[in-house]
Amino acid sequence: MVTFAQYLRRSATYKVFSAIVSDMVVFMSTMGQIAQMGLRMLKRIMIDGIQFKELFVQCERFGISSLPITLSIVGMTSIIVSSQVANEMVKQGGSGLIGMLMTILTVREVGVIMSGFAITSMIGSSLASELATMRVTEQVDAIDVLGVDSVGYLFTPRVLSGILMMPVIVIIASVFGIILGGVASNIFSGLSYRAYFTSVWLGLFMKDLWVCLAKAAVFGGTIALISCTCGYFAKGGAKGVGLATTKAVVWSFISIVIWDMIFAMLFFF
């Protein structure tokens, strides 16, 4: 005879509830690990300083290697948005404001958000899989045995490169997106380049630029820290590497959206 408890465990409601509770436990555990690694990294920076040679290597990887895909994603997004917005603005007599609208949209949101997603997809996943492979092949343990703090050695140059290079990437990608927005507006609505670029500066203020750069630095550091943490705590062989990489990408995407909401509430509401 099936008891009530057995029947409850077989029900869809119980399975959904169990999955939610399990995800919440994983979330809290991951947040604790990220905070722990961040504090350990800051401690090692104050004690050992910064390894500039390794930092330059990671900056090249974070910046130059990711630039083509970042420019592609930001540029295509700007083309898609401007091709739809320009026609409607021209119909409503707002052709003189298209450049301003695209600039504000690109600087505040499109440039930094799309760059964050591109960096997560390419660099974040690479960092997670690299450290996860080192963990499951016991290379991290070997570093600790040699007396070198693995967190300071592996985390510091990667996280600092994210903080330093992400603003540079966002600046280049935003300028590229604004230019392609003007090209798309000219092609799809007939708006002249002079009218577009004249209005670019009308609604752009230094506050927008500073917030964009601060947001980019936070995004870059967060992506690198989450990716390194997920890889550092990987276990279970090849399957563990895949799970760590997936977790790093998912949590980085979520963190980008959360940070963007926080910045919007602090500076633009």
Secondary structure, 3 states (H helix, E strand, C coil): CCCHHHHHHHCHHHHHHHHHHHHHHHHHHHHHHHHHHHHHHHHHHHHHCCCHHHHHHHHHHHHCCCHHHHHHHHHHHHHHHHHHHHHHHHHCCCHHHHHHHHHHHHHHHHHHHHHHHHHHHHHHHHHHHHHHHHHHCCHHHHHHHCCCCHHHHHHHHHHHHHHHHHHHHHHHHHHHHHHHHHHHHHHHHCCCHHHHHHCCCCCCCHHHHHHHHHHHHHHHHHHHHHHHHHHHCCCCHHHHHHHHHHHHHHHHHHHHHHHHHHHHHHHCC
